[in-house]
């Protein structure tokens, strides 16, 4: 678990390193569909509309074939925000270079990056870690790391450098509950919440309490959380009010051409992030401090949508999780 926490801290450091580089920016850009973990130059690229980074499986039902895709970096792009826009786990952003040895700081506008298949975990190597240790931590055979060309690992005894990243197919996720209990940043925020009284009058408290409310007061869950759809779709009449699930700071608001349509993204400042998509109108702007239950927009059918509903995502330490695990029992039945 210490290695897991260190790995996540390493990912945060990579993100900060990236932020220090000249801004890379536009919320749009050409994306190309890939069906393997590493780009295949001979494959014919197809246009896709993100964040729907999947194609239907011939097996039918809920089965899907998750895919990787490529993206051409634009001037001003922020990799961390792009992960939110694409509906992928934030850790995947550390593995978008041509190999695990190439630094993120070397990325520049115009370059094409490869966003891994969602089945992959992206691990940032810590000092002293070995191939065998990492494989054991992620619950996979050593061969899984060796056979992935992106990793460039010759054998099980290969020396690893701190900061090197590895793609791990079907690697297990960390125990987020245990990680949350021992995470120092969260502990610091919780201490600040306990020590600082919530201000009276105008509400400007930016920290959530981790007890989330449903984003709409009535509706029907039309699609649940599953592989290929790591969110809740809640069908509701056009114009139904949408509310902030917890206190936080708005990091994105407005229209996204990557599939979400009208959307609002809120950072709750305690390692949780929520996204509200397909809105007909957003009532808040980036930088706004919002309070739990505050009106932030209205249900619509913008972007990749077949009818009025809200697409609701919840992230814990950057990992997309089933929102129902942290929501009240109301509307819990599909």
N, C-alpha and C positions, 0 to 999 in steps of 0.2 A: 504494500500500500504506500510506503514511503516513496518507492520508485514511481508509483503512479502519480502521486502529488508532485514529485519533482518533474515528471514528464509534462504535466499540465502547466507547471510554473515555467518550464522551458518553452512551451508553446506560447505562453503569454509574453515571454522575453522576445521570442521571434516576432510576435505581432508588434511589440514596441519598437523593435529594430526596424521593422518594415515602416512603421509610422514615421520614423526619423528620416526615411529616404525621401527624395523628391516625389511629390504626390503623383500617383498614377491615376482618368476620370470621366466618366459618363456612366449613366446607369444602364446604357444599352451597349450592345456589341454583338458581332456574329458568333454564334455557337455552332459547333459541329458535333454530331452524334458519334460516339465510339462505343464499341461493344466489348472492349477489353480494358485491363487496368492501364496498359501503356498504349500510346497512340500507334495506329497502324497506317503508315503513309500511303499504302496502296488502297486503303478503303475509300469508297466514295463518300465524301461528307454530306450530311443531310441537315437541313435547317430544323432546329427544334425550338420550342418556346419554353423557356425556363419559368418556374422551377419544376416543371413536369419532366424530370430527368429519368424517365422510365418508359418502357414500351410494353404493351400487353403480351402476356405469354400465351402460347397456343394451348397451354394446359387449361386455360379458362379459369373461372372463379376469381379468387383473390390473388392468384399467383401472378407475379410480374417478373420481368427480366430487368433488373436494375442496370443502368449503364453509366459509363463515364462520358464526359463531354469536354470540348475544348472551348477556349474563349480568348479573343484578342484583347490584350490590355489597352485601356484608353487612358488618356491624360487625366490625372486626378483620381483614378480608382483607389478605393480603400478595400484591401482584401478582406478585412474582418466584416465590413458591411456587405460585401459581395456574398459572403457565406450566408448572411441573413436573407439577402434577396433571392438566393438560389434554393433556399430550403434545405441546406446541407449542414451536417455537424461542423462546428467551427474549427475543430482540430484538423479537418481535411485540408484547410488552406495551407498548412505547413508542407503539404506534399503535392504542390502544383508545379514544381520545377521539373526539369528534364531528368533529374536523378536526385537521390537523397543526399548527395554530396554538394550539389549546387546551392549556394546561399540565396535566400529570398531577397537579400539586399541587392542582388544583381539584376532583378527584374526591372524592365523598362517599358514604357508605352510602345505598342506595336508588336510586342512579343506575344506568342500564343502559349497559353498555359493549359495544362491538362488537369481537370478536376476529377479525382478518383471516383470509381464506382462506389456507391454508398455502402457496399458490403465490406469495404476496406476500413481498417483503423489506421491512423497515421501516428506513429510513435517517434518522439524526439529523444535520441539517445542521451543518457546522462553519463557522467564520468564513471568509468569502471564497469559499466554494464557489458554483458556478453550476449552473443546470439542465443545461447541456451537459456539464459535467464529471461530474456525478453519473450522468447517463445513460450516458456512456462507461465509467465505472467499473463499472457494473452490466451492461454489455453489452446495453443496450436503446436503442431510438430515443427521441428527446426526446418524441415524441408519446405514448409510454407514460405518462410522467409527467403530461403535459398533460391527457390524456383521463380520468384518474382523478379523479372529483369530489372525493374526500376531500382531495386535495392542494391544491385551490384555486389552481392555477397558470394564469394567463391566457395566457401566451405563453412562448416559449423564452428570452426576455430578462428574464423576471420576476425581481425582486430577492428573494433568500432571506435569512431571518434566522437567525442561529446559534441552535440549539435547536429550530428547526422540524423536524417530521418529515414524511417522504414515504413513501407506499406505492408499491412498484415491482413490477409484475407480472412474474413469471418472471425477476427479476434474479439474476445469478450469485452464488454464494456466494464468500466470501473463501477464499484458499488458507490453510487452517487450519494446515498444517505450517509455512508461512512465517511466519504470524502468531505461532505458538507460539515460534518461534526468536527473534523480536524483541520479544516481549511483556515489558515490564519487571517486572510482578508475578510472572510465572512465573520470570523470571531471579532475582528476589529470593528466592523460595521455594527454588529449586534451590541457591542459594548457602547458604541456611540449612541445607538438608539436608546439604550437603557439609561445612559448618563444625561441625555439631552431631552428635555420635555418637548412634546409635540406642540408647535406654536399655535396660539389661538388666533382668531381672525383669518386673514387671507391664508389659504392653504398653500404652502410652498415646501412641504416636507418631501424630499426626493426619494427616501428609502422605503421600499416595500416591507411588509412583515412576513411574506411568504405564505400568507393565507389568502388564496385567490378566490375571486368571485367570478361567476359566469359572465361572459362579455355581453350577453343579451338576456333579458328577463324572461323571454318566452321564445320557444322554437323547438325544432325537432332535429336530432342528430341524423343527418342524411348519409354521412359516411364517417366511420370511426377511424381510429389510429391503427395502422397496419403497415406491413412492408410496402413501400412504394407510395404510401400516403401517411406520413408521420405528422398528423394533425387531426383536428376535428372539423368537419363541415357541419354547420348548424343552419338548417333551412329556416328562414323567417320571412315575413312579408317585406316587400320593398319599402325602404324608409324606416325600418325598425331601428330604434336607437341602439348604438353600440357603446359600451362603457369600458373604461380602463379596469382591468382585472385586479390591479394593485397599484400603489404609488410608484412613481418612477419618473424618468426623463425620456422624452421623445427623441429618438435618434434618427428616425426617418418618417416622412409623411408626404403624401401626394401620390401621383400615379407612377406605377412601374410597368414598363413594357415587357418585363420578363415573366409575365403570367399572372402576377398577383392583382393587376389592375390597381384600383385605389387601395392604399394600404397605410397602416400606421405601425411602427415598431417602437416598443417601449423597453428601455433598460431599467430594471427595478433596483439596480445598485446593490443587490445581494446575490449576484451570480445567476439571477433569473432574467430571461428576456421573453417577451410575448410579441406576437405578430397578429394583426387583424387585417384580413385581405378581402378583396372584391367589394370594397366600400363604394357607395354612390357618391359620398362626400366625406372628406376628413375635416374635422373642426379644430385640429391642433397643428402646430408646426414644430419642426426640429428644434430642440433646445427648450421646449416648454416643459415645465414641471407639472405633472398631472397627479391627481389623487384617486384612490380607489373609488370606483363608482362614478367618476367624472365622465360626462358625455364627450366622446372623442370622434364620433362619426355616425353614419347611417348605413344599414345593410343595402347592398346593391348587387349587381351582377356584372361587374367590370372585369376585364382581363380574361383569363381562361376559365369561363364560368358558363354553366348551362341553365342557371336560374338563380333567383335571389337567395343568397346565403352568406354566411361569414366563414371564412377559412381561418381557424384559430390554431396557432402554434405556440408551444411553450418549451423553452430551452432551460436546461439545468447544467451549469458549467459548460455551455456551448453545445450540449447534446440534446437533440430533439427527443422529448419524452411524451408519453400519453398524458394530456392535460387532465384527464379524469382522475389521475392519481393524486392531484392536488386541488381538485375542485369539490365544492359541497355536493351532497347526494342529489340535489335538485337537477333534473334532466339527465341523471346518470344512466338511465335505461334508454337504449337505442329504440 
